[in-house]
Amino acid sequence: MNIEEIKKDFPIFKNTNITYLDNGATTQKPIQVINAINEFYEKYNANPHRGAYGLSIEATKYYENTRAKVAKFINAKHTEEIIFSKNATESLNLLAYSYGMDNLKKDEEIVLSIMEHHSNLVPWQKVAKTTGAKLNYMYINDKFEISNEEIEEKITKKTKIVGITHISNVLGTINDVKKIIKYAHKMGAIVIVDASQSIPHEKIDVQDLDADFLIFSGHKMLAPLGIGVLYGKRELLNKMTPFLMGGDMIEYVYEQDTTFAPLPNKFEAGTQNVEGVIGLGAAIDYIEQLGYDTIQQIEKEVVDYAIDELTKLDYLELYITPNRKNHSSVISFNIKGIHPHDVASILDSNGVCVRSGNHCAQPLMRYLGIDSTCRASFYFYNTKEDVDKLIEALNKAYNMFKKYINI
């Protein structure tokens, strides 16, 4: 399929003249997703699970059908293993409070990678301080990868929880999560996979990975803002206590005691983001219709071109693994001697949208010896022309500042 034809599905590109390279933060939405949300509000708007009347029953059907669609999409064994949340951050906090607080003991260990987003780091700091557990890190080598030696040294018999990002939101490094899961299980630990940066770009099979928990946000894969997913093995979720109380997660309430609903309702308190769920279902339909093979083929061609062209700029510092097989669609860089915020502002004045800052990964930045970077992150609607516009804007930025810097 022609990329320009694909791009026509995204109204924002008709309405604004931008080169959008911040897909790692959020993707743009195709008209199919927007129409699905509008159709829900125009035809089926009611509170799911709450009414015995037709409209509520219809809303419930659409809501639960999407749960089944998500389960099939990631090959979950049971539909009730899919929990809808606000975003990946909420899913990770749920796991920290409902699993971590109840299952960790003093001097047991939590192991994370140094690449983790704050959302898969800060909650575990609180868990460690509260329970007396120890928080350890797997560090990266000079190729921005986690070595086998680091995995086997840091994950021990004391390790009870391993948190690992599938793809780094800063470096674009693709971690071998299947290998990490296999080794962690051998040591007796459970593994939480943050798939926020991977599921927009590649097929995820939770049974093949043997992931204990896996989380992602819909808005990074064409769905609306404010909808996330937590997958967990049923036997683990059943043993966990609820994170939020009230609303639809209740079975019976007495004056002094309450019993909770079975999965998945136990973890979905209150009125849910039904439009977000409907939009997520439409986003999955769009991705499956396009196909991950097509997505990866388009992205590889554009990202390879971007790396080739950016490498030619001797004033740039790139933060990517040299092994392109282990690299996704994220490219972090700096113009040497210039603050990333200044670079991003100049790029914006030329219609190029990139991220600048620490990308919610301050420990990683500190480990790399830098404060922040610019980040260009690509998706299947990006083109080589977008890369050319990025290069042109970077050259303008460098020429503005070069008399003030010494490379």
One Martini backbone bead per residue (centre of mass of N, CA, C, O) as a GRO file, in nm:
protein
  407
    1MET     BB    1   0.097   0.036   0.021
    2ASN     BB    2   0.065   0.363  -0.005
    3ILE     BB    3   0.157   0.615   0.200
    4GLU     BB    4  -0.023   0.843   0.090
    5GLU     BB    5  -0.283   0.680   0.128
    6ILE     BB    6  -0.259   0.641   0.429
    7LYS     BB    7  -0.246   0.947   0.508
    8LYS     BB    8  -0.553   1.003   0.433
    9ASP     BB    9  -0.662   0.874   0.712
   10PHE     BB   10  -0.530   1.151   0.839
   11PRO     BB   11  -0.659   1.454   0.911
   12ILE     BB   12  -0.415   1.620   1.025
   13PHE     BB   13  -0.259   1.625   0.740
   14LYS     BB   14  -0.481   1.816   0.609
   15ASN     BB   15  -0.483   2.054   0.847
   16THR     BB   16  -0.162   2.022   0.862
   17ASN     BB   17   0.184   2.140   0.813
   18ILE     BB   18   0.353   1.854   0.907
   19THR     BB   19   0.629   1.686   1.074
   20TYR     BB   20   0.566   1.387   1.239
   21LEU     BB   21   0.812   1.285   1.520
   22ASP     BB   22   0.610   1.178   1.796
   23ASN     BB   23   0.515   0.860   1.829
   24GLY     BB   24   0.627   0.780   2.116
   25ALA     BB   25   0.402   0.954   2.255
   26THR     BB   26   0.197   0.985   1.996
   27THR     BB   27  -0.047   0.907   1.778
   28GLN     BB   28  -0.228   0.932   1.521
   29LYS     BB   29  -0.569   0.944   1.388
   30PRO     BB   30  -0.784   0.771   1.224
   31ILE     BB   31  -1.095   0.792   1.087
   32GLN     BB   32  -1.191   0.515   1.195
   33VAL     BB   33  -1.167   0.594   1.494
   34ILE     BB   34  -1.336   0.850   1.497
   35ASN     BB   35  -1.598   0.715   1.388
   36ALA     BB   36  -1.638   0.508   1.617
   37ILE     BB   37  -1.684   0.719   1.837
   38ASN     BB   38  -1.920   0.870   1.707
   39GLU     BB   39  -2.109   0.623   1.681
   40PHE     BB   40  -2.138   0.565   1.977
   41TYR     BB   41  -2.268   0.845   2.056
   42GLU     BB   42  -2.504   0.832   1.836
   43LYS     BB   43  -2.610   0.507   1.914
   44TYR     BB   44  -2.469   0.376   2.219
   45ASN     BB   45  -2.499   0.565   2.459
   46ALA     BB   46  -2.395   0.404   2.760
   47ASN     BB   47  -2.378   0.219   3.053
   48PRO     BB   48  -2.211  -0.037   3.122
   49HIS     BB   49  -2.350  -0.288   3.332
   50ARG     BB   50  -2.620  -0.101   3.439
   51GLY     BB   51  -2.847  -0.204   3.230
   52ALA     BB   52  -3.171  -0.350   3.109
   53TYR     BB   53  -3.149  -0.190   2.859
   54GLY     BB   54  -3.068  -0.176   2.529
   55LEU     BB   55  -2.839   0.039   2.528
   56SER     BB   56  -2.665  -0.090   2.751
   57ILE     BB   57  -2.634  -0.363   2.616
   58GLU     BB   58  -2.489  -0.252   2.366
   59ALA     BB   59  -2.248  -0.124   2.514
   60THR     BB   60  -2.152  -0.386   2.643
   61LYS     BB   61  -2.092  -0.538   2.384
   62TYR     BB   62  -1.870  -0.346   2.275
   63TYR     BB   63  -1.685  -0.360   2.519
   64GLU     BB   64  -1.647  -0.679   2.530
   65ASN     BB   65  -1.556  -0.720   2.236
   66THR     BB   66  -1.289  -0.568   2.276
   67ARG     BB   67  -1.166  -0.755   2.481
   68ALA     BB   68  -1.158  -0.997   2.288
   69LYS     BB   69  -0.981  -0.854   2.077
   70VAL     BB   70  -0.734  -0.812   2.256
   71ALA     BB   71  -0.684  -1.106   2.328
   72LYS     BB   72  -0.634  -1.193   2.034
   73PHE     BB   73  -0.408  -0.987   1.961
   74ILE     BB   74  -0.215  -1.122   2.214
   75ASN     BB   75  -0.291  -1.418   2.291
   76ALA     BB   76  -0.481  -1.474   2.510
   77LYS     BB   77  -0.633  -1.728   2.688
   78HIS     BB   78  -0.818  -1.508   2.840
   79THR     BB   79  -1.038  -1.252   2.849
   80GLU     BB   80  -1.007  -1.185   3.171
   81GLU     BB   81  -0.693  -1.087   3.126
   82ILE     BB   82  -0.832  -0.814   3.046
   83ILE     BB   83  -0.747  -0.483   3.149
   84PHE     BB   84  -0.880  -0.174   3.189
   85SER     BB   85  -0.728   0.147   3.160
   86LYS     BB   86  -0.587   0.459   3.128
   87ASN     BB   87  -0.284   0.339   3.126
   88ALA     BB   88   0.029   0.227   3.173
   89THR     BB   89   0.070   0.366   3.445
   90GLU     BB   90  -0.174   0.243   3.588
   91SER     BB   91  -0.098  -0.052   3.545
   92LEU     BB   92   0.170  -0.036   3.711
   93ASN     BB   93   0.044   0.060   3.975
   94LEU     BB   94  -0.136  -0.181   4.017
   95LEU     BB   95   0.099  -0.384   4.043
   96ALA     BB   96   0.247  -0.254   4.279
   97TYR     BB   97   0.001  -0.270   4.483
   98SER     BB   98  -0.137  -0.564   4.419
   99TYR     BB   99   0.147  -0.721   4.411
  100GLY     BB  100   0.402  -0.601   4.548
  101MET     BB  101   0.296  -0.541   4.842
  102ASP     BB  102   0.197  -0.859   4.885
  103ASN     BB  103   0.485  -1.026   4.777
  104LEU     BB  104   0.699  -0.868   4.934
  105LYS     BB  105   1.007  -0.892   5.108
  106LYS     BB  106   1.256  -0.863   5.294
  107ASP     BB  107   1.540  -0.868   5.071
  108GLU     BB  108   1.407  -0.877   4.831
  109GLU     BB  109   1.388  -0.853   4.462
  110ILE     BB  110   1.409  -0.591   4.223
  111VAL     BB  111   1.426  -0.586   3.858
  112LEU     BB  112   1.562  -0.348   3.637
  113SER     BB  113   1.604  -0.138   3.390
  114ILE     BB  114   1.767   0.161   3.299
  115MET     BB  115   1.534   0.212   3.061
  116GLU     BB  116   1.305   0.297   3.226
  117HIS     BB  117   1.027   0.427   3.277
  118HIS     BB  118   0.901   0.588   3.542
  119SER     BB  119   0.643   0.399   3.556
  120ASN     BB  120   0.869   0.143   3.591
  121LEU     BB  121   1.002   0.276   3.879
  122VAL     BB  122   0.867   0.450   4.101
  123PRO     BB  123   0.671   0.233   4.218
  124TRP     BB  124   0.918   0.043   4.308
  125GLN     BB  125   1.036   0.231   4.513
  126LYS     BB  126   0.794   0.224   4.705
  127VAL     BB  127   0.785  -0.079   4.748
  128ALA     BB  128   1.069  -0.109   4.864
  129LYS     BB  129   1.034   0.087   5.108
  130THR     BB  130   0.784  -0.063   5.233
  131THR     BB  131   0.905  -0.379   5.232
  132GLY     BB  132   1.240  -0.400   5.208
  133ALA     BB  133   1.323  -0.416   4.939
  134LYS     BB  134   1.530  -0.451   4.654
  135LEU     BB  135   1.676  -0.230   4.403
  136ASN     BB  136   1.770  -0.332   4.079
  137TYR     BB  137   2.003  -0.314   3.789
  138MET     BB  138   2.017  -0.323   3.442
  139TYR     BB  139   2.277  -0.259   3.234
  140ILE     BB  140   2.438  -0.105   2.972
  141ASN     BB  141   2.625  -0.100   2.705
  142ASP     BB  142   2.799   0.049   2.435
  143LYS     BB  143   2.529  -0.063   2.258
  144PHE     BB  144   2.260  -0.032   2.426
  145GLU     BB  145   2.271  -0.317   2.581
  146ILE     BB  146   2.177  -0.622   2.729
  147SER     BB  147   2.352  -0.856   2.861
  148ASN     BB  148   2.376  -1.177   2.960
  149GLU     BB  149   2.550  -1.119   3.211
  150GLU     BB  150   2.358  -0.912   3.339
  151ILE     BB  151   2.115  -1.091   3.372
  152GLU     BB  152   2.263  -1.323   3.545
  153GLU     BB  153   2.362  -1.129   3.775
  154LYS     BB  154   2.081  -0.980   3.864
  155ILE     BB  155   1.921  -1.245   3.837
  156THR     BB  156   1.801  -1.413   4.119
  157LYS     BB  157   1.674  -1.594   4.385
  158LYS     BB  158   1.577  -1.307   4.511
  159THR     BB  159   1.408  -1.261   4.273
  160LYS     BB  160   1.052  -1.158   4.211
  161ILE     BB  161   1.086  -0.897   4.016
  162VAL     BB  162   1.055  -0.808   3.665
  163GLY     BB  163   1.129  -0.509   3.478
  164ILE     BB  164   1.058  -0.462   3.117
  165THR     BB  165   1.135  -0.314   2.830
  166HIS     BB  166   1.099  -0.386   2.506
  167ILE     BB  167   1.129  -0.072   2.428
  168SER     BB  168   1.307   0.200   2.415
  169ASN     BB  169   1.212   0.546   2.433
  170VAL     BB  170   1.518   0.645   2.365
  171LEU     BB  171   1.696   0.412   2.196
  172GLY     BB  172   1.530   0.162   2.052
  173THR     BB  173   1.583  -0.084   2.202
  174ILE     BB  174   1.557  -0.436   2.165
  175ASN     BB  175   1.452  -0.655   2.388
  176ASP     BB  176   1.497  -0.987   2.510
  177VAL     BB  177   1.225  -1.089   2.671
  178LYS     BB  178   1.218  -1.396   2.641
  179LYS     BB  179   1.491  -1.447   2.778
  180ILE     BB  180   1.429  -1.304   3.045
  181ILE     BB  181   1.184  -1.471   3.125
  182LYS     BB  182   1.318  -1.749   3.130
  183TYR     BB  183   1.529  -1.677   3.350
  184ALA     BB  184   1.339  -1.569   3.571
  185HIS     BB  185   1.179  -1.832   3.606
  186LYS     BB  186   1.424  -2.001   3.693
  187MET     BB  187   1.447  -1.800   3.959
  188GLY     BB  188   1.129  -1.727   4.048
  189ALA     BB  189   1.019  -1.496   3.868
  190ILE     BB  190   0.839  -1.230   3.767
  191VAL     BB  191   0.708  -1.060   3.461
  192ILE     BB  192   0.716  -0.720   3.338
  193VAL     BB  193   0.587  -0.585   3.036
  194ASP     BB  194   0.669  -0.304   2.837
  195ALA     BB  195   0.471  -0.242   2.528
  196SER     BB  196   0.435   0.059   2.434
  197GLN     BB  197   0.676   0.057   2.195
  198SER     BB  198   0.594  -0.223   2.039
  199ILE     BB  199   0.286  -0.272   1.954
  200PRO     BB  200   0.283  -0.070   1.705
  201HIS     BB  201   0.523  -0.262   1.541
  202GLU     BB  202   0.453  -0.554   1.679
  203LYS     BB  203   0.389  -0.867   1.746
  204ILE     BB  204   0.203  -0.999   2.026
  205ASP     BB  205   0.274  -1.299   2.237
  206VAL     BB  206   0.211  -1.396   2.553
  207GLN     BB  207   0.249  -1.707   2.533
  208ASP     BB  208   0.525  -1.712   2.397
  209LEU     BB  209   0.665  -1.533   2.616
  210ASP     BB  210   0.546  -1.583   2.912
  211ALA     BB  211   0.400  -1.356   3.036
  212ASP     BB  212   0.265  -1.232   3.328
  213PHE     BB  213   0.289  -0.928   3.235
  214LEU     BB  214   0.121  -0.673   3.022
  215ILE     BB  215   0.167  -0.342   2.885
  216PHE     BB  216  -0.042  -0.066   2.741
  217SER     BB  217  -0.109   0.203   2.518
  218GLY     BB  218  -0.333   0.323   2.284
  219HIS     BB  219  -0.208   0.609   2.182
  220LYS     BB  220   0.051   0.451   2.040
  221MET     BB  221  -0.192   0.281   1.847
  222LEU     BB  222  -0.432   0.504   1.737
  223ALA     BB  223  -0.571   0.556   1.986
  224PRO     BB  224  -0.694   0.704   2.231
  225LEU     BB  225  -0.683   0.878   2.494
  226GLY     BB  226  -0.716   0.702   2.805
  227ILE     BB  227  -0.614   0.400   2.714
  228GLY     BB  228  -0.551   0.083   2.869
  229VAL     BB  229  -0.348  -0.222   2.929
  230LEU     BB  230  -0.386  -0.527   3.123
  231TYR     BB  231  -0.197  -0.815   3.138
  232GLY     BB  232  -0.280  -1.134   3.302
  233LYS     BB  233  -0.254  -1.402   3.460
  234ARG     BB  234  -0.517  -1.548   3.605
  235GLU     BB  235  -0.380  -1.667   3.865
  236LEU     BB  236  -0.269  -1.386   3.953
  237LEU     BB  237  -0.520  -1.202   3.949
  238ASN     BB  238  -0.691  -1.370   4.155
  239LYS     BB  239  -0.479  -1.305   4.402
  240MET     BB  240  -0.543  -1.014   4.380
  241THR     BB  241  -0.595  -0.704   4.488
  242PRO     BB  242  -0.750  -0.431   4.464
  243PHE     BB  243  -0.692  -0.092   4.374
  244LEU     BB  244  -0.988  -0.005   4.319
  245MET     BB  245  -1.293   0.128   4.458
  246GLY     BB  246  -1.596   0.057   4.324
  247GLY     BB  247  -1.859  -0.007   4.153
  248ASP     BB  248  -1.800  -0.273   3.925
  249MET     BB  249  -1.614  -0.438   4.156
  250ILE     BB  250  -1.873  -0.534   4.291
  251GLU     BB  251  -2.076  -0.757   4.469
  252TYR     BB  252  -2.089  -0.717   4.799
  253VAL     BB  253  -2.239  -0.492   5.046
  254TYR     BB  254  -2.164  -0.416   5.372
  255GLU     BB  255  -2.109  -0.242   5.652
  256GLN     BB  256  -1.813  -0.423   5.711
  257ASP     BB  257  -1.824  -0.552   5.414
  258THR     BB  258  -1.667  -0.692   5.103
  259THR     BB  259  -1.722  -0.816   4.781
  260PHE     BB  260  -1.580  -0.922   4.477
  261ALA     BB  261  -1.553  -0.933   4.163
  262PRO     BB  262  -1.470  -1.084   3.904
  263LEU     BB  263  -1.312  -1.128   3.640
  264PRO     BB  264  -1.229  -0.806   3.539
  265ASN     BB  265  -1.392  -0.617   3.740
  266LYS     BB  266  -1.202  -0.597   3.993
  267PHE     BB  267  -1.018  -0.367   3.807
  268GLU     BB  268  -1.305  -0.187   3.725
  269ALA     BB  269  -1.369   0.097   3.852
  270GLY     BB  270  -1.621   0.239   3.747
  271THR     BB  271  -1.651   0.437   3.492
  272GLN     BB  272  -1.551   0.394   3.183
  273ASN     BB  273  -1.363   0.434   2.879
  274VAL     BB  274  -1.553   0.363   2.625
  275GLU     BB  275  -1.443   0.524   2.384
  276GLY     BB  276  -1.157   0.409   2.412
  277VAL     BB  277  -1.231   0.115   2.360
  278ILE     BB  278  -1.357   0.155   2.082
  279GLY     BB  279  -1.101   0.284   1.959
  280LEU     BB  280  -0.916   0.042   2.007
  281GLY     BB  281  -1.067  -0.153   1.826
  282ALA     BB  282  -1.025   0.016   1.565
  283ALA     BB  283  -0.715   0.013   1.574
  284ILE     BB  284  -0.682  -0.290   1.548
  285ASP     BB  285  -0.821  -0.315   1.277
  286TYR     BB  286  -0.620  -0.137   1.124
  287ILE     BB  287  -0.361  -0.295   1.180
  288GLU     BB  288  -0.464  -0.570   1.065
  289GLN     BB  289  -0.522  -0.468   0.781
  290LEU     BB  290  -0.234  -0.374   0.722
  291GLY     BB  291  -0.008  -0.504   0.886
  292TYR     BB  292   0.296  -0.577   1.025
  293ASP     BB  293   0.461  -0.624   0.771
  294THR     BB  294   0.405  -0.346   0.649
  295ILE     BB  295   0.495  -0.171   0.880
  296GLN     BB  296   0.794  -0.278   0.887
  297GLN     BB  297   0.869  -0.213   0.596
  298ILE     BB  298   0.828   0.090   0.608
  299GLU     BB  299   1.001   0.158   0.860
  300LYS     BB  300   1.273   0.046   0.772
  301GLU     BB  301   1.319   0.231   0.531
  302VAL     BB  302   1.298   0.503   0.686
  303VAL     BB  303   1.494   0.453   0.926
  304ASP     BB  304   1.744   0.383   0.764
  305TYR     BB  305   1.754   0.653   0.621
  306ALA     BB  306   1.778   0.827   0.874
  307ILE     BB  307   2.043   0.710   0.980
  308ASP     BB  308   2.214   0.767   0.731
  309GLU     BB  309   2.169   1.080   0.733
  310LEU     BB  310   2.249   1.146   1.031
  311THR     BB  311   2.543   1.029   1.016
  312LYS     BB  312   2.649   1.267   0.823
  313LEU     BB  313   2.626   1.449   1.080
  314ASP     BB  314   2.897   1.571   1.264
  315TYR     BB  315   2.715   1.743   1.484
  316LEU     BB  316   2.609   1.467   1.580
  317GLU     BB  317   2.456   1.277   1.845
  318LEU     BB  318   2.405   0.932   1.874
  319TYR     BB  319   2.147   0.701   2.043
  320ILE     BB  320   2.234   0.398   1.908
  321THR     BB  321   2.238   0.095   1.797
  322PRO     BB  322   2.433  -0.074   1.558
  323ASN     BB  323   2.206  -0.290   1.575
  324ARG     BB  324   1.936  -0.295   1.368
  325LYS     BB  325   1.784  -0.551   1.474
  326ASN     BB  326   1.775  -0.387   1.776
  327HIS     BB  327   1.602  -0.158   1.622
  328SER     BB  328   1.374   0.081   1.604
  329SER     BB  329   1.186   0.404   1.567
  330VAL     BB  330   1.406   0.536   1.755
  331ILE     BB  331   1.580   0.866   1.761
  332SER     BB  332   1.851   0.986   1.933
  333PHE     BB  333   1.973   1.334   1.971
  334ASN     BB  334   2.249   1.577   1.927
  335ILE     BB  335   2.367   1.890   1.924
  336LYS     BB  336   2.664   1.985   1.981
  337GLY     BB  337   2.625   2.229   2.241
  338ILE     BB  338   2.303   2.199   2.229
  339HIS     BB  339   2.003   2.238   2.338
  340PRO     BB  340   1.725   2.051   2.274
  341HIS     BB  341   1.508   2.275   2.305
  342ASP     BB  342   1.627   2.459   2.086
  343VAL     BB  343   1.612   2.262   1.856
  344ALA     BB  344   1.305   2.199   1.868
  345SER     BB  345   1.213   2.492   1.816
  346ILE     BB  346   1.337   2.519   1.535
  347LEU     BB  347   1.196   2.280   1.409
  348ASP     BB  348   0.909   2.391   1.456
  349SER     BB  349   0.952   2.648   1.272
  350ASN     BB  350   0.977   2.405   1.031
  351GLY     BB  351   0.747   2.173   1.094
  352VAL     BB  352   0.905   1.994   1.315
  353CYS     BB  353   0.823   1.711   1.525
  354VAL     BB  354   0.989   1.681   1.834
  355ARG     BB  355   1.147   1.561   2.104
  356SER     BB  356   1.233   1.701   2.433
  357GLY     BB  357   1.443   1.560   2.686
  358ASN     BB  358   1.414   1.280   2.923
  359HIS     BB  359   1.165   1.084   2.868
  360CYS     BB  360   1.116   0.955   3.143
  361ALA     BB  361   1.465   0.889   3.191
  362GLN     BB  362   1.682   0.985   3.409
  363PRO     BB  363   1.867   0.743   3.481
  364LEU     BB  364   1.966   0.704   3.192
  365MET     BB  365   2.085   0.982   3.146
  366ARG     BB  366   2.286   0.965   3.378
  367TYR     BB  367   2.435   0.713   3.267
  368LEU     BB  368   2.510   0.874   2.991
  369GLY     BB  369   2.586   1.185   3.074
  370ILE     BB  370   2.300   1.331   3.041
  371ASP     BB  371   2.000   1.528   3.028
  372SER     BB  372   1.922   1.525   2.709
  373THR     BB  373   1.708   1.493   2.411
  374CYS     BB  374   1.639   1.428   2.098
  375ARG     BB  375   1.331   1.286   1.935
  376ALA     BB  376   1.275   1.057   1.675
  377SER     BB  377   0.953   0.912   1.585
  378PHE     BB  378   0.820   0.647   1.399
  379TYR     BB  379   0.579   0.566   1.141
  380PHE     BB  380   0.395   0.442   0.871
  381TYR     BB  381   0.332   0.760   0.777
  382ASN     BB  382   0.619   0.791   0.716
  383THR     BB  383   0.881   0.951   0.522
  384LYS     BB  384   1.152   1.050   0.346
  385GLU     BB  385   1.057   1.344   0.341
  386ASP     BB  386   1.060   1.377   0.646
  387VAL     BB  387   1.362   1.337   0.673
  388ASP     BB  388   1.448   1.575   0.494
  389LYS     BB  389   1.317   1.790   0.680
  390LEU     BB  390   1.487   1.727   0.925
  391ILE     BB  391   1.765   1.785   0.801
  392GLU     BB  392   1.709   2.076   0.718
  393ALA     BB  393   1.643   2.178   1.006
  394LEU     BB  394   1.914   2.100   1.135
  395ASN     BB  395   2.092   2.279   0.958
  396LYS     BB  396   1.965   2.542   1.052
  397ALA     BB  397   2.031   2.512   1.350
  398TYR     BB  398   2.336   2.488   1.324
  399ASN     BB  399   2.385   2.760   1.170
  400MET     BB  400   2.283   2.938   1.410
  401PHE     BB  401   2.510   2.805   1.633
  402LYS     BB  402   2.813   2.753   1.534
  403LYS     BB  403   2.952   3.023   1.649
  404TYR     BB  404   2.899   2.911   1.966
  405ILE     BB  405   3.054   2.648   1.890
  406ASN     BB  406   3.277   2.356   1.966
  407ILE     BB  407   3.367   2.062   1.765
   0.00000   0.00000   0.00000
